[in-house]
């Protein structure tokens, strides 16, 4: 979470940009969690002291510069998502002939392609000892066949939704990475988090279907989420938190907010006018 979200319980598109920077960190660190060893209660002081996640091994300097831009203390100085997209395209220089791969400095690491989690995997990477892959976030075909596509990205997005609505719980607690294939093939999935609307959990389950062809596309997920959330522009896109110590996102609260809205989203220009 962004520092203003921790201090003032404010969530805007600019705090989403901060979170996107953390996502980039997890992606290029091959699944490492942010701020290891720092207790949640110490995060505000840690961030106010200027500490940020360190540059991952084999992360290009240009990508880390983007992360740091996302983590600026002043929300107004953070880039917009449209600017982030443009900068990423300029860095990656996507080439259809090589599937948009971004070369990493060490051939033992994964290649990142298509702006998603597509990877070129080899047996050396698929080890619990190496700790290079976020196994509990990966689709079953990625674990079994070393295949990563936009449909396996959809699976991982479902896990992200689980983390979001469980307030940061890790997926599949108590399950060893080596047991994940058997666990998933037996039909087990992450349980519905407390206070997670049924409609959101239905989306998660759709993302976790065994057959990749039956999973929704990202455009369909976006449309479904917009239909569920119906973000209220007059409230700056905030979801009211009933308890300052714990975020409770109830579907009735979402619907109540949505009744006053004529827009489905807010833009960076809207945020700029409010700041």
N, C-alpha and C positions, 0 to 999 in steps of 0.2 A: 504493500500500500504506500501511496505517496505520503509525504510528511504532513501535508495539510489534512489528509484524510485521518491520520493518526491523532493529530492535535485538535482539529476542529470538526471532525466527522463530516467533511465536505468531499463529495465525489463528483467530479466533472470530467469532461473529455480530456482535460489536461492531467488529471490524476490517472486516467486510463493510459495516457502516454507514458507516465512513470511506470505503470505496470507492464506496458509493452517493452520497456527497456529491460525489466526483470526477465520477461519472457525471452528476449534476445540473449540475455546472460545464460539462462538455463539451456537454450538451444546450442550455443557455441561452447558451453562447458560440458556438453553431452550429458545433461541431466543433473548437474550439481545443484543443490539447494542454495538460495541466496543467504549471505551473512552467516556462515557456519560458526557455531559457538556463541552467538549473540542471543541473549534471552529476549523474548517479545517485549517484556517490560522495559528493556533498556534501549529499544529501537529509536525512540524519539531523540534521546540524548546522543545516541550513536550517530544518527543522521545530522543532527544540528551541529555536531563537531566536525562535519565535513566528510565523514567516512562513507565510502560507496563500495560496491562489489569490485573486486580486483579484475583486471583483464584476464580472461581465460587463456590457457595455453592454446596456441594455434588460432586464436581469434585475430583477424586482421585489424590493424590499427584504426582503419576507417569505420569498421563496425563498432569498435569500442568507443570511438568518438561519438557515434550516434547514441549509444547507451548513456554516456555521460550527459549528453544534451537532454535526454529524457529525464535525468535525475537531478536537474537543477532545482534549487530550493524555491525559486520564484516561478510559479506556474506559468506566468506570462512569457517567460523566456524559453519555455520548452517548445519544440517544434510541433506543428499540427500533424495529424495523420497523413494529410495529403503531401506535406513536405517530407515526412519520413518515407513515404512510398517513393517519391521522386528521388530522394537521396539513395535509397536502397537500389533502385533501378540503375542509377548512375554508377554505384559501386559494383554491382553484380554484372552489369553489361550482359544481360541474358543472351545467350547464343543458342538458337534452336538446334544447331548441329551438335552441340554437346549437352543438350537438355538443361541448359542453364546452370551447370555445376559451378560452384565457387571453389577454386583450388585452395586447399589448406596447406600449411607449410610442411606438415608431416604426413606421409602417405599412409601411416597406420591409423589415421583419424578418418572420420566420415566426411563425405562430400555433401554439401547442402544444396538442394536444387529446387527450382520452381517456386521459390519463396515459401516453401512449406518444410516438412520434415523429411522429404525424400532423401534417401541416403544410399550410397554404394556401400554395401556391407560385405565383410569377409569374416572368416571363421575367427581370426585373431581378435576382432572386435566383440564377438558374441561370447564373452566370458564374464562370470560374476567377479573373478579376481581383478580384471582390468577396470571395472567400474565405468566403462566408456558409454554405455547405452542406458537410457531410462526404461528398463525392461517393463516395469509395471504400467507405463504409459503407452506401450506399443501394441499395435494390432496383432492378432494371432497369426496372420499370414506373414507379418514381419518377423515374428519370433521363429516360425517354422521354416519359411521359405526364403527369408532375407529379402522380401519384396516390400518396397515402400512406394506408395502412390498417394494421390490426393484422397483416396478412400481410406488409406491407413492414417492419413492426417485427420480425417473425420473422426476416426476412433479416438485418436489422441485428444481431439477437441472435446469429445464427450468426457474424457478424464479431467480435462481442464474445468469443464462445467461442474463436475463432481467436487473438485477442490474449491471452486468458487462458492458453491452453495453449502459446503460443509465447513466453511470458514477456515480452510487451509489444511484439513485432514489429508493425510497421504492415502493413496489408493491401496487396497488389498492389504490392510494391516495384518501382520502375523504370517503372511504367505511368503515363502522364500522365492527369490527370482527363478531358481532352477525348477520350481514346481509350477510356474505360471502357465505353461502350455497345457498341462493336464488339468489345472484348475479351470481354465477358460473353456477347454473342450468339454468339461463336465457341466457346462452351462452356468457357472458361477460368474456373477458380475458385482460391481460395487453396489452396496445397498443404498436406498433412497436416504439422503441426509435429512436430519430433523429440519423442519421449517422450509424444506424444498417443495415448491408447488408441484403437484402431480404432472402438470403439463411440461414442466422443465425436465422432470425425471423421465417422462416419455421420450423426450428428445435424446437424453443420454442413452437410453436403451436402444433407440433407433441407430445411434452411432456405433453401438457395440454388437451389431448383428454379425454372425459368423461369416455370412456371404457378403463380401465387399460390395457387390452389385446392389444389394438391398439397402445399403446405408444411404442416407440423404446426401445431396450435394451441399456445398457450402452456401450456394445461393438459396437453396431451399431452407437450410438452417437459419440463414439471415431473415428470410421472410417469416418463418415460424416464430422466431424470437421477437421480431417486430410486432407481430400479431398478439403475442402474449404480453409483452411489456407495455406497448403504447406509451412511450416516454412522454412525460408532461413538460413542455417547454417552459411554462410559467414557473415551475419549480426547478428550473435549470437542470432538468434530468435527474434530480435526486430521488432516491427511494428512502422514505422516512425510516429511521432506525428506532424501534420501540424502546430499546435498552442501549444506552451508550456503551455498555461493556460487551454487548453481543448484538450482532446485526441480525434482525429477524425480517426476512423478506416474505411476506404473505401475499397470496394471490388476491385476496380481498383488498389489501392495501394498494396493490398495483392497479386493480380495476378502479378503485376510488380516485386515485391520482389521474388515471387515464380519462375519466369522465369530463375533466375540465380542459382537455387538450384538443387543439385543432391540428397539431403537427405530430409527426411520428419520430422526430429526432431534433437535436440541436446542432448547430454548426459552430465552427471555431469563431466565426464573426459574432455569433450571439454571445459567446463567452467573453470575447474582447469588449463588447459593449457593457457587460456587467462588471468587469474588473475596473 
